[in-house]
């Protein structure tokens, strides 16, 4: 029987696996960013802003569920978790950036200034990584509600999401250990 645990692999084989994960992760994230910038975004009626939020959250939730399933069944769960995070995090952030951009296009009053796609992505990243710089602000109840939903989602993703991914890695490692 061959011991194919990551830590017992030859150094060059481990490096090859890590390179593959890094390259696939970068390509996935880059593809999502390209799609974000290439897809035309024309309008979103304010009444459907909540619908857009729900669809975005369903997309991210489905992506998260699929990645957890892949981690548990992966040959190398830890590496799959890294790859999964490299897809889930950009997907989550770009879903909010898309929503903010569409909200700004359809209702310039939603923010203190019109948001381009870059502005929307910047605003999303600032909301994710800090409490905000204050240069771009949500100015309507709907936009504030959606920014609040993102902030709660950020906390959930960091606190609960990371814990779930860690548990999935452990479960995948136990599953793999039981199979050998």
Residue frames as a rotation matrix with the C-alpha (Angstrom) as fourth column:
UNK 1
0.587 0.810 0.000 0.00
0.810 -0.587 0.000 0.00
0.000 0.000 -1.000 0.00
UNK 2
-0.368 -0.684 0.630 1.29
0.677 -0.661 -0.323 3.45
0.638 0.307 0.706 -0.94
UNK 3
-0.002 0.294 -0.956 1.22
0.853 -0.499 -0.156 6.22
-0.523 -0.815 -0.250 1.69
UNK 4
-0.277 -0.044 0.960 -0.09
0.809 -0.549 0.209 9.20
0.518 0.835 0.188 -0.30
UNK 5
0.635 0.408 -0.657 -0.54
0.719 -0.623 0.308 11.61
-0.284 -0.667 -0.689 2.60
UNK 6
0.891 -0.211 0.403 0.71
0.064 -0.820 -0.569 15.06
0.450 0.533 -0.716 1.72
UNK 7
0.663 -0.647 0.376 3.32
-0.726 -0.435 0.532 15.22
-0.180 -0.626 -0.759 4.46
UNK 8
0.278 -0.554 0.784 4.79
-0.037 0.810 0.585 11.88
-0.960 -0.192 0.205 3.36
UNK 9
0.917 0.065 0.393 5.11
0.385 0.110 -0.916 12.81
-0.103 0.992 0.076 -0.32
UNK 10
-0.131 -0.980 0.150 8.46
0.985 -0.111 0.136 13.68
-0.116 0.165 0.979 -1.86
UNK 11
-0.293 -0.068 -0.954 9.22
0.353 -0.935 -0.041 17.39
-0.889 -0.348 0.298 -1.70
UNK 12
-0.961 -0.122 -0.247 8.96
-0.174 -0.425 0.888 17.88
-0.214 0.897 0.388 -5.48
UNK 13
-0.582 0.813 -0.004 5.54
0.626 0.451 0.636 16.19
0.519 0.368 -0.772 -5.62
UNK 14
0.015 0.552 -0.834 4.29
0.898 -0.375 -0.231 18.44
-0.440 -0.745 -0.501 -2.79
UNK 15
-0.572 -0.308 -0.760 5.59
0.032 -0.935 0.354 21.50
-0.820 0.179 0.544 -4.62
UNK 16
-0.967 0.239 0.083 3.86
0.109 0.094 0.990 20.39
0.229 0.966 -0.117 -7.83
UNK 17
-0.212 0.937 -0.277 0.56
0.934 0.277 0.223 19.99
0.286 -0.211 -0.935 -5.98
UNK 18
-0.021 0.151 -0.988 0.91
0.630 -0.765 -0.131 23.40
-0.776 -0.626 -0.079 -4.32
UNK 19
-0.865 -0.334 -0.374 1.82
-0.076 -0.650 0.756 25.05
-0.495 0.683 0.537 -7.64
UNK 20
-0.760 0.629 0.164 -1.24
0.454 0.334 0.826 23.49
0.464 0.702 -0.540 -9.28
UNK 21
0.054 0.803 -0.594 -3.52
0.995 -0.094 -0.036 24.72
-0.085 -0.589 -0.804 -6.49
UNK 22
-0.262 -0.217 -0.940 -2.06
0.312 -0.941 0.131 28.24
-0.913 -0.259 0.314 -6.61
UNK 23
-0.984 -0.137 -0.114 -2.35
-0.065 -0.318 0.946 28.43
-0.166 0.938 0.304 -10.40
UNK 24
-0.512 0.858 0.046 -5.91
0.689 0.378 0.619 27.08
0.513 0.349 -0.784 -10.45
UNK 25
0.069 0.510 -0.858 -6.90
0.901 -0.401 -0.166 29.45
-0.429 -0.761 -0.487 -7.64
UNK 26
-0.530 -0.347 -0.774 -5.43
0.063 -0.926 0.373 32.47
-0.846 0.149 0.513 -9.42
UNK 27
-0.976 0.200 0.083 -7.04
0.092 0.035 0.995 31.49
0.196 0.979 -0.053 -12.72
UNK 28
-0.233 0.945 -0.231 -10.45
0.930 0.286 0.231 31.02
0.284 -0.161 -0.945 -11.04
UNK 29
0.058 0.209 -0.976 -10.25
0.655 -0.746 -0.121 34.38
-0.753 -0.633 -0.180 -9.26
UNK 30
-0.778 -0.407 -0.478 -9.01
-0.079 -0.692 0.718 36.13
-0.623 0.596 0.506 -12.41
UNK 31
-0.807 0.538 0.242 -11.83
0.460 0.316 0.830 34.59
0.370 0.781 -0.503 -14.46
UNK 32
0.075 0.865 -0.496 -14.42
0.992 -0.113 -0.047 35.86
-0.097 -0.489 -0.867 -11.98
UNK 33
-0.142 -0.202 -0.969 -12.89
0.282 -0.947 0.156 39.36
-0.949 -0.251 0.191 -12.07
UNK 34
-0.977 -0.207 -0.053 -12.82
-0.003 -0.238 0.971 39.35
-0.214 0.949 0.232 -15.89
UNK 35
-0.447 0.886 0.122 -16.47
0.806 0.339 0.485 38.28
0.388 0.315 -0.866 -16.00
UNK 36
0.117 0.464 -0.878 -17.34
0.817 -0.547 -0.180 41.07
-0.564 -0.696 -0.444 -13.57
UNK 37
-0.350 -0.350 -0.869 -15.71
-0.048 -0.920 0.390 43.70
-0.935 0.179 0.305 -15.77
UNK 38
-0.996 -0.089 0.030 -16.85
0.020 0.115 0.993 42.28
-0.091 0.989 -0.112 -19.13
UNK 39
-0.387 0.919 0.073 -20.54
0.920 0.378 0.108 41.64
0.072 0.109 -0.991 -18.45
UNK 40
-0.670 0.213 0.711 -22.59
0.007 -0.956 0.292 44.72
0.742 0.201 0.640 -19.20
UNK 41
-0.484 0.525 -0.700 -24.52
0.862 0.150 -0.484 45.95
-0.149 -0.838 -0.525 -16.19
UNK 42
-0.593 0.292 0.750 -27.25
0.376 -0.724 0.579 48.33
0.712 0.625 0.320 -17.19
UNK 43
-0.312 0.637 0.705 -29.98
-0.673 -0.672 0.310 48.62
0.671 -0.377 0.638 -14.63
UNK 44
-0.672 0.260 -0.694 -31.52
0.597 0.744 -0.300 47.30
0.438 -0.616 -0.655 -11.47
UNK 45
0.108 0.781 0.616 -34.80
-0.084 -0.610 0.788 48.66
0.991 -0.137 0.000 -10.29
UNK 46
-0.542 -0.371 0.754 -34.68
-0.711 -0.275 -0.647 49.59
0.447 -0.887 -0.115 -6.62
UNK 47
0.430 0.780 0.454 -37.51
-0.899 0.416 0.137 47.17
-0.082 -0.467 0.880 -5.88
UNK 48
0.915 -0.089 -0.393 -35.41
-0.036 0.953 -0.300 44.31
0.402 0.289 0.869 -7.21
UNK 49
0.032 -0.933 0.357 -32.31
-0.756 -0.257 -0.602 45.25
0.654 -0.251 -0.714 -5.19
UNK 50
0.029 0.053 0.998 -33.40
-0.876 0.483 0.000 42.81
-0.482 -0.874 0.060 -2.50
UNK 51
0.931 0.323 0.171 -33.99
-0.186 0.822 -0.539 40.18
-0.314 0.470 0.825 -5.20
UNK 52
0.567 -0.802 -0.187 -30.45
-0.325 -0.010 -0.946 40.79
0.757 0.597 -0.266 -6.47
UNK 53
-0.186 -0.603 0.776 -29.11
-0.965 -0.036 -0.259 40.40
0.184 -0.797 -0.575 -2.97
UNK 54
0.423 0.435 0.795 -31.03
-0.608 0.786 -0.107 37.16
-0.672 -0.438 0.597 -2.49
UNK 55
0.988 -0.069 -0.136 -29.81
-0.071 0.585 -0.808 35.77
0.135 0.808 0.573 -5.84
UNK 56
0.225 -0.969 0.100 -26.22
-0.589 -0.217 -0.778 36.76
0.776 0.116 -0.620 -5.04
UNK 57
-0.170 -0.250 0.953 -26.43
-0.967 0.228 -0.113 35.15
-0.189 -0.941 -0.280 -1.62
UNK 58
0.763 0.473 0.441 -27.96
-0.361 0.877 -0.316 31.99
-0.537 0.082 0.840 -3.12
UNK 59
0.778 -0.553 -0.297 -25.12
-0.208 0.220 -0.953 31.86
0.593 0.804 0.056 -5.64
UNK 60
-0.158 -0.890 0.428 -22.49
-0.782 -0.151 -0.604 32.27
0.602 -0.430 -0.672 -2.93
UNK 61
0.103 0.286 0.953 -24.29
-0.869 0.492 -0.054 29.77
-0.485 -0.822 0.299 -0.66
UNK 62
0.965 0.261 0.035 -24.42
-0.198 0.808 -0.556 27.21
-0.173 0.529 0.831 -3.47
UNK 63
0.453 -0.879 -0.146 -20.76
-0.343 -0.020 -0.939 27.80
0.823 0.476 -0.310 -4.25
UNK 64
-0.206 -0.490 0.847 -19.88
-0.964 -0.045 -0.261 27.40
0.166 -0.870 -0.464 -0.56
UNK 65
0.500 0.497 0.710 -21.88
-0.623 0.775 -0.104 24.15
-0.602 -0.390 0.697 -0.27
UNK 66
0.959 -0.164 -0.230 -20.29
-0.099 0.568 -0.817 22.74
0.265 0.807 0.529 -3.44
UNK 67
0.128 -0.984 0.127 -16.79
-0.560 -0.177 -0.809 23.61
0.819 0.033 -0.573 -2.18
UNK 68
-0.052 -0.087 0.995 -17.42
-0.963 0.267 -0.027 22.00
-0.264 -0.960 -0.098 1.22
UNK 69
0.858 0.413 0.307 -18.57
-0.297 0.884 -0.360 18.83
-0.420 0.218 0.881 -0.58
UNK 70
0.738 -0.635 -0.227 -15.37
-0.127 0.200 -0.971 18.92
0.663 0.746 0.067 -2.69
UNK 71
-0.059 -0.786 0.615 -13.16
-0.883 -0.247 -0.400 19.44
0.466 -0.567 -0.679 0.39
UNK 72
0.273 0.243 0.931 -14.64
-0.786 0.614 0.070 16.47
-0.554 -0.751 0.359 2.24
UNK 73
0.885 0.174 0.432 -14.14
0.060 0.877 -0.478 14.19
-0.462 0.449 0.765 -0.78
UNK 74
0.716 -0.637 -0.284 -10.75
-0.639 -0.436 -0.633 15.56
0.280 0.635 -0.720 -1.92
UNK 75
0.579 -0.650 -0.492 -7.58
0.464 0.759 -0.456 13.55
0.670 0.036 0.742 -2.12
UNK 76
-0.599 -0.743 -0.299 -5.86
0.736 -0.363 -0.571 16.43
0.316 -0.562 0.765 -0.27
UNK 77
0.350 0.923 -0.158 -8.57
0.914 -0.299 0.274 18.26
0.206 -0.241 -0.949 1.72
UNK 78
0.172 -0.347 -0.922 -6.28
0.546 -0.745 0.382 21.07
-0.820 -0.569 0.062 2.94
UNK 79
-0.860 -0.511 -0.008 -5.23
0.245 -0.426 0.871 21.98
-0.448 0.747 0.491 -0.59
UNK 80
-0.437 0.785 0.439 -8.82
0.761 0.063 0.646 21.77
0.479 0.617 -0.624 -1.80
UNK 81
0.391 0.557 -0.733 -9.83
0.869 -0.485 0.095 24.15
-0.303 -0.674 -0.674 1.00
UNK 82
-0.389 -0.605 -0.695 -7.30
0.244 -0.795 0.555 26.70
-0.889 0.047 0.456 -0.23
UNK 83
-0.950 0.060 0.305 -8.60
0.301 -0.068 0.951 26.35
0.078 0.996 0.046 -3.76
UNK 84
-0.087 0.995 -0.047 -12.18
0.941 0.098 0.323 26.59
0.326 -0.016 -0.945 -2.54
UNK 85
0.234 0.100 -0.967 -11.49
0.642 -0.763 0.076 29.78
-0.730 -0.639 -0.243 -0.61
UNK 86
-0.736 -0.607 -0.300 -9.83
0.136 -0.565 0.814 31.17
-0.664 0.558 0.498 -3.73
UNK 87
-0.750 0.571 0.333 -13.14
0.430 0.038 0.902 30.75
0.502 0.820 -0.274 -5.54
UNK 88
0.103 0.878 -0.467 -15.63
0.965 0.025 0.259 31.48
0.239 -0.477 -0.846 -2.74
UNK 89
-0.116 -0.186 -0.976 -14.13
0.652 -0.755 0.067 34.73
-0.749 -0.629 0.209 -1.48
UNK 90
-0.954 -0.196 -0.226 -13.90
-0.029 -0.692 0.721 36.45
-0.297 0.695 0.655 -4.88
UNK 91
-0.582 0.806 0.109 -17.39
0.543 0.285 0.790 35.14
0.606 0.519 -0.603 -5.72
UNK 92
0.125 0.598 -0.792 -18.78
0.983 -0.183 0.017 36.63
-0.135 -0.781 -0.610 -2.52
UNK 93
-0.347 -0.353 -0.869 -17.05
0.365 -0.904 0.221 39.98
-0.864 -0.240 0.443 -2.98
UNK 94
-0.998 -0.058 -0.005 -17.90
0.015 -0.348 0.937 40.27
-0.056 0.936 0.348 -6.67
UNK 95
-0.300 0.954 -0.008 -21.57
0.866 0.276 0.416 39.46
0.399 0.118 -0.909 -5.99
UNK 96
0.281 0.379 -0.882 -21.76
0.768 -0.639 -0.030 42.49
-0.575 -0.669 -0.470 -3.69
UNK 97
-0.637 -0.561 -0.528 -19.72
0.113 -0.746 0.656 44.67
-0.762 0.358 0.539 -6.05
UNK 98
-0.844 0.398 0.358 -22.14
0.437 0.124 0.891 43.78
0.310 0.909 -0.278 -8.86
UNK 99
0.098 0.944 -0.316 -25.12
0.981 -0.038 0.192 44.61
0.169 -0.329 -0.929 -6.70
UNK 100
0.044 -0.142 -0.989 -23.64
0.526 -0.838 0.144 47.94
-0.850 -0.526 0.038 -5.59
UNK 101
-0.904 -0.411 -0.116 -22.81
0.106 -0.481 0.870 48.90
-0.414 0.775 0.478 -9.15
UNK 102
-0.587 0.755 0.293 -26.30
0.628 0.195 0.754 48.05
0.512 0.626 -0.588 -10.39
UNK 103
0.246 0.663 -0.707 -27.84
0.946 -0.324 0.025 49.96
-0.213 -0.674 -0.707 -7.49
UNK 104
-0.315 -0.455 -0.833 -25.73
0.288 -0.882 0.373 53.00
-0.904 -0.123 0.409 -8.33
UNK 105
-0.982 -0.039 0.187 -26.62
0.191 -0.164 0.968 52.84
-0.007 0.986 0.168 -12.03
UNK 106
-0.324 0.941 0.098 -30.34
0.724 0.180 0.666 52.47
0.609 0.286 -0.739 -11.38
UNK 107
0.798 0.602 -0.041 -30.51
0.476 -0.586 0.656 54.92
0.371 -0.542 -0.754 -8.48
UNK 108
-0.068 -0.923 0.379 -27.63
0.336 -0.379 -0.862 57.37
0.939 0.069 0.336 -8.16
UNK 109
0.235 0.229 0.945 -29.12
-0.692 -0.643 0.328 58.51
0.683 -0.731 0.008 -4.85
UNK 110
0.886 0.123 -0.446 -28.19
0.138 0.850 0.508 55.13
0.442 -0.512 0.737 -3.29
UNK 111
0.196 -0.896 -0.398 -24.62
0.976 0.140 0.167 56.33
-0.094 -0.422 0.902 -2.74
UNK 112
0.424 -0.048 -0.904 -23.05
0.288 -0.940 0.185 59.73
-0.859 -0.339 -0.385 -2.18
UNK 113
-0.191 -0.453 -0.871 -21.49
-0.783 -0.464 0.414 59.51
-0.592 0.761 -0.266 -5.65
UNK 114
0.765 0.433 -0.477 -22.06
-0.641 0.586 -0.496 57.41
0.065 0.685 0.726 -8.78
UNK 115
0.171 -0.697 0.696 -20.16
-0.445 0.575 0.686 54.13
-0.879 -0.427 -0.212 -8.61
UNK 116
0.131 -0.260 -0.957 -18.24
-0.936 0.286 -0.206 52.69
0.327 0.922 -0.206 -11.54
UNK 117
0.783 0.089 -0.616 -17.40
-0.012 0.992 0.128 48.98
0.622 -0.093 0.777 -11.48
UNK 118
-0.269 -0.943 -0.195 -14.01
0.374 0.085 -0.924 49.83
0.888 -0.321 0.330 -9.94
UNK 119
-0.517 0.140 0.844 -15.67
-0.668 -0.682 -0.296 52.07
0.535 -0.717 0.447 -7.33
UNK 120
0.561 0.825 0.069 -18.14
-0.723 0.447 0.527 49.31
0.404 -0.346 0.847 -6.50
UNK 121
0.529 -0.463 -0.711 -15.39
0.369 0.880 -0.298 46.74
0.764 -0.105 0.637 -6.11
UNK 122
-0.567 -0.749 0.343 -13.35
0.070 -0.459 -0.886 49.18
0.821 -0.478 0.313 -4.01
UNK 123
-0.162 0.602 0.782 -16.36
-0.883 -0.443 0.158 49.91
0.441 -0.664 0.604 -1.78
UNK 124
0.794 0.459 -0.398 -17.01
-0.304 0.868 0.392 46.17
0.526 -0.190 0.829 -1.36
UNK 125
0.141 -0.841 -0.523 -13.39
0.518 0.513 -0.685 45.50
0.844 -0.174 0.508 -0.42
UNK 126
-0.639 -0.339 0.690 -13.34
-0.311 -0.707 -0.635 48.39
0.704 -0.620 0.347 2.05
UNK 127
0.269 0.823 0.500 -16.54
-0.895 0.022 0.445 47.11
0.355 -0.568 0.743 3.68
UNK 128
0.777 0.001 -0.629 -15.07
0.050 0.997 0.064 43.62
0.627 -0.082 0.775 3.84
UNK 129
0.027 -0.927 -0.374 -11.69
0.640 0.303 -0.706 44.55
0.768 -0.220 0.601 5.26
UNK 130
-0.944 -0.318 -0.091 -12.52
0.280 -0.621 -0.732 47.50
0.177 -0.716 0.675 7.52
UNK 131
-0.182 0.903 -0.389 -15.45
0.737 -0.137 -0.662 49.51
-0.652 -0.407 -0.640 8.79
UNK 132
0.571 0.387 0.724 -15.04
0.811 -0.403 -0.424 51.86
0.128 0.829 -0.544 5.83
UNK 133
-0.587 -0.810 -0.001 -13.04
0.809 -0.587 -0.025 54.93
0.020 -0.015 1.000 4.94
UNK 134
-0.016 0.689 -0.724 -16.08
0.528 -0.609 -0.592 57.16
-0.849 -0.392 -0.354 4.54
UNK 135
-0.795 -0.311 -0.521 -15.27
-0.228 -0.643 0.732 58.36
-0.562 0.700 0.440 1.03
UNK 136
-0.618 0.699 -0.360 -18.17
-0.304 0.210 0.929 56.35
0.725 0.684 0.082 -0.42
UNK 137
-0.885 0.366 0.287 -21.29
-0.230 0.191 -0.954 56.01
-0.404 -0.911 -0.085 1.69
UNK 138
-0.597 0.795 0.108 -24.68
0.718 0.469 0.515 54.40
0.358 0.385 -0.851 1.34
UNK 139
-0.984 0.149 0.099 -27.28
-0.171 -0.946 -0.277 57.17
0.052 -0.289 0.956 1.47
UNK 140
-0.123 0.989 -0.079 -30.68
-0.775 -0.045 0.630 55.44
0.620 0.139 0.772 1.20
UNK 141
0.197 0.274 0.942 -32.35
-0.879 0.475 0.045 52.93
-0.435 -0.836 0.334 3.49
UNK 142
0.983 0.184 -0.023 -32.19
-0.171 0.853 -0.493 50.21
-0.071 0.488 0.870 0.84
UNK 143
0.430 -0.888 -0.161 -28.48
-0.172 0.094 -0.981 50.73
0.886 0.450 -0.113 0.18
UNK 144
-0.232 -0.489 0.841 -27.74
-0.919 -0.172 -0.354 50.89
0.318 -0.855 -0.410 3.91
UNK 145
0.577 0.512 0.637 -29.69
-0.680 0.732 0.028 47.68
-0.452 -0.449 0.771 4.46
UNK 146
0.948 -0.239 -0.211 -27.69
0.025 0.715 -0.698 45.90
0.318 0.656 0.684 1.77
UNK 147
0.015 -0.970 0.241 -24.36
-0.447 -0.222 -0.866 47.22
0.894 -0.095 -0.438 3.10
UNK 148
-0.015 0.057 0.998 -25.47
-0.993 0.119 -0.022 46.04
-0.120 -0.991 0.054 6.56
UNK 149
0.911 0.364 0.193 -26.26
-0.329 0.925 -0.190 42.62
-0.247 0.110 0.963 5.09
UNK 150
0.566 -0.782 -0.263 -22.76
-0.057 0.281 -0.958 42.50
0.823 0.557 0.115 3.60
UNK 151
-0.201 -0.675 0.710 -21.19
-0.800 -0.305 -0.516 43.40
0.565 -0.672 -0.479 6.95
UNK 152
0.352 0.399 0.847 -23.16
-0.808 0.586 0.060 40.64
-0.472 -0.705 0.529 8.69
UNK 153
0.990 -0.006 -0.140 -22.20
-0.082 0.784 -0.615 38.28
0.114 0.620 0.776 5.87
UNK 154
0.216 -0.974 0.063 -18.55
-0.457 -0.158 -0.876 39.27
0.863 0.161 -0.479 6.32
UNK 155
-0.207 -0.248 0.946 -18.69
-0.978 0.060 -0.198 38.40
-0.008 -0.967 -0.255 10.00
UNK 156
0.689 0.541 0.483 -20.50
-0.519 0.833 -0.191 35.15
-0.505 -0.119 0.855 9.25
UNK 157
0.847 -0.403 -0.345 -18.01
-0.150 0.443 -0.884 34.21
0.509 0.801 0.315 6.53
UNK 158
-0.098 -0.958 0.269 -15.04
-0.613 -0.155 -0.775 34.89
0.784 -0.241 -0.572 8.76
UNK 159
-0.311 -0.014 0.950 -16.40
-0.934 0.189 -0.303 33.36
-0.176 -0.982 -0.072 11.97
UNK 160
0.372 0.593 0.714 -18.58
-0.462 0.786 -0.412 30.49
-0.805 -0.176 0.566 10.82
UNK 161
0.890 0.015 -0.456 -17.32
-0.443 0.261 -0.857 29.92
0.107 0.965 0.239 7.28
UNK 162
-0.059 -0.991 -0.121 -13.72
-0.807 0.119 -0.578 29.37
0.587 0.064 -0.807 8.28
UNK 163
-0.372 -0.015 0.928 -14.85
-0.784 0.540 -0.306 27.04
-0.496 -0.842 -0.213 11.06
UNK 164
0.683 0.682 0.262 -16.96
-0.385 0.640 -0.665 25.00
-0.621 0.353 0.700 8.62
UNK 165
0.677 -0.502 -0.538 -14.10
-0.544 0.151 -0.825 24.80
0.495 0.852 -0.171 6.12
UNK 166
-0.378 -0.836 0.398 -11.72
-0.892 0.214 -0.398 23.67
0.247 -0.505 -0.827 8.87
UNK 167
-0.049 0.455 0.889 -14.21
-0.597 0.700 -0.391 21.00
-0.800 -0.550 0.238 9.98
UNK 168
0.895 0.381 -0.233 -14.60
-0.395 0.434 -0.810 19.87
-0.207 0.817 0.539 6.35
UNK 169
0.170 -0.918 -0.357 -10.82
-0.768 0.104 -0.632 19.51
0.618 0.382 -0.687 6.02
UNK 170
-0.536 -0.361 0.763 -10.69
-0.810 0.476 -0.344 17.43
-0.239 -0.802 -0.548 9.19
UNK 171
0.380 0.762 0.524 -13.62
-0.450 0.648 -0.615 15.28
-0.808 -0.002 0.589 8.04
UNK 172
0.823 -0.119 -0.555 -11.96
-0.524 0.218 -0.824 14.79
0.219 0.969 0.117 4.66
UNK 173
-0.236 -0.972 0.013 -8.71
-0.852 0.201 -0.484 13.78
0.467 -0.125 -0.875 6.32
UNK 174
-0.370 0.181 0.911 -10.54
-0.656 0.644 -0.394 11.30
-0.658 -0.744 -0.119 8.60
UNK 175
0.724 0.690 0.008 -12.49
-0.442 0.473 -0.762 9.93
-0.530 0.548 0.647 5.63
UNK 176
0.526 -0.612 -0.591 -9.30
-0.656 0.150 -0.739 9.49
0.541 0.777 -0.323 3.66
UNK 177
-0.484 -0.733 0.478 -7.54
-0.864 0.316 -0.391 7.91
0.136 -0.602 -0.787 6.67
UNK 178
0.005 0.589 0.808 -10.41
-0.565 0.669 -0.484 5.45
-0.825 -0.454 0.336 7.13
UNK 179
0.860 0.368 -0.353 -10.23
-0.480 0.349 -0.805 4.49
-0.173 0.862 0.477 3.45
UNK 180
0.186 -0.875 -0.447 -6.54
-0.759 0.162 -0.631 3.54
0.624 0.457 -0.634 3.60
